[in-house]
Amino acid sequence: MIERLARDGTAVARSDGSTHELFPVAASAAEGEALGGWVSRERAKRTIEVGLGYGFSTLHICEGLLVGGDSSARHVALDPYQATRFGDCGLQFLEEAGVSGMVEHHAEASEIALPRFLDEGRRFDLAFVDGNHRFDGVFLDLVFLGRLVRPGGILFLDDYQLPAVARAASFGVTNLGWTREEVSGADDLHQWAVLRTSEVPDTRAFDHFVDF
Ligand SMILES: C[S@@+](CC[C@H](N)C(=O)[O-])C[C@H]1O[C@@H](n2cnc3c(N)ncnc32)[C@H](O)[C@@H]1O
């Protein structure tokens, strides 16, 4: 399925017959491969993604989970616009790839769903962030996901070439003790960065602030 989508670059939505150009909205093949590699190397069993879109990143995450060989591994994907903007193509591709059963989709904005997941006590090993790319959107995603992933968990961030995305990530590094594990080469369309959250509890003073 991954190879087919990468080769064809377009697809027709079963839901309404609309034709979709998948790229550059979908993650690039190189980014997908890097993402799947992080999932398998981290031996992740619980993953979460903001921005299902065409599900190209989702397919790579599922591949990484399957490489781990744990049949209980599961992925959560958020996208409030899956039906309206994407003609449910992401969900369609997951079904065609035979991985729908391991993906829990919520048609909700991350700023609504992530705090609820915290309240529910959910935990993840790795998060992929590719949703609302404005500063406040990415900042909220990272702050909530930083609490939802286990200590020392992975936050894989798309579109790091955008100043808003890089600045939001910088807060985690300068103020929360996160580390940059990987930054890909840049191009106009996609650059990714991989952050690892801190392993130690947050003991900042009430007025702690490092400019970022
Ligand atoms: C660049 S696309 C993601 C592409 C996807 N990673 C792929 O490889 O096909 C961005 C996605 O984020 C979704 N999105 C936008 N704002 C969001 C939000 N607040 N919460 C969750 N998803 C959001 C959009 O509907 C869209 O599906």
Ligand as a Chemical Component Dictionary entry (heavy atoms), coordinates in Angstrom:
data_LIG
# 
_chem_comp.id                   LIG 
_chem_comp.type                 NON-POLYMER 
_chem_comp.pdbx_formal_charge   0 
_chem_comp.three_letter_code    LIG 
# 
loop_
_chem_comp_atom.comp_id 
_chem_comp_atom.atom_id 
_chem_comp_atom.alt_atom_id 
_chem_comp_atom.type_symbol 
_chem_comp_atom.charge 
_chem_comp_atom.model_Cartn_x 
_chem_comp_atom.model_Cartn_y 
_chem_comp_atom.model_Cartn_z 
_chem_comp_atom.pdbx_ordinal 
LIG C1  C1  C 0  -0.328 17.711 6.456  1  
LIG S1  S1  S 1  -1.808 16.877 6.839  2  
LIG C2  C2  C 0  -1.241 15.355 7.533  3  
LIG C3  C3  C 0  -0.746 14.403 6.489  4  
LIG C4  C4  C 0  -0.461 13.015 7.014  5  
LIG N1  N1  N 0  0.581  13.033 8.011  6  
LIG C5  C5  C 0  -0.083 12.093 5.892  7  
LIG O1  O1  O 0  1.068  11.603 5.847  8  
LIG O2  O2  O -1 -0.939 11.821 5.040  9  
LIG C6  C6  C 0  -2.357 17.742 8.274  10 
LIG C7  C7  C 0  -3.562 17.095 8.913  11 
LIG O3  O3  O 0  -3.834 17.724 10.169 12 
LIG C8  C8  C 0  -5.224 17.800 10.339 13 
LIG N2  N2  N 0  -5.485 18.809 11.358 14 
LIG C9  C9  C 0  -5.543 20.160 11.232 15 
LIG N3  N3  N 0  -5.794 20.732 12.420 16 
LIG C10 C10 C 0  -5.889 19.722 13.320 17 
LIG C11 C11 C 0  -6.139 19.668 14.719 18 
LIG N4  N4  N 0  -6.348 20.775 15.431 19 
LIG N5  N5  N 0  -6.162 18.462 15.330 20 
LIG C12 C12 C 0  -5.936 17.327 14.616 21 
LIG N6  N6  N 0  -5.682 17.311 13.288 22 
LIG C13 C13 C 0  -5.670 18.500 12.652 23 
LIG C14 C14 C 0  -5.746 18.105 8.941  24 
LIG O4  O4  O 0  -7.091 17.785 8.788  25 
LIG C15 C15 C 0  -4.847 17.199 8.123  26 
LIG O5  O5  O 0  -5.389 15.917 8.047  27 
# 
loop_
_chem_comp_bond.comp_id 
_chem_comp_bond.atom_id_1 
_chem_comp_bond.atom_id_2 
_chem_comp_bond.value_order 
_chem_comp_bond.pdbx_ordinal 
LIG C1  S1  SING 1  
LIG S1  C2  SING 2  
LIG S1  C6  SING 3  
LIG C2  C3  SING 4  
LIG C3  C4  SING 5  
LIG C4  N1  SING 6  
LIG C4  C5  SING 7  
LIG C5  O1  DOUB 8  
LIG C5  O2  SING 9  
LIG C6  C7  SING 10 
LIG C7  O3  SING 11 
LIG C7  C15 SING 12 
LIG O3  C8  SING 13 
LIG C8  N2  SING 14 
LIG C8  C14 SING 15 
LIG N2  C9  SING 16 
LIG N2  C13 SING 17 
LIG C9  N3  DOUB 18 
LIG N3  C10 SING 19 
LIG C10 C11 SING 20 
LIG C10 C13 DOUB 21 
LIG C11 N4  SING 22 
LIG C11 N5  DOUB 23 
LIG N5  C12 SING 24 
LIG C12 N6  DOUB 25 
LIG N6  C13 SING 26 
LIG C14 O4  SING 27 
LIG C14 C15 SING 28 
LIG C15 O5  SING 29 
# 
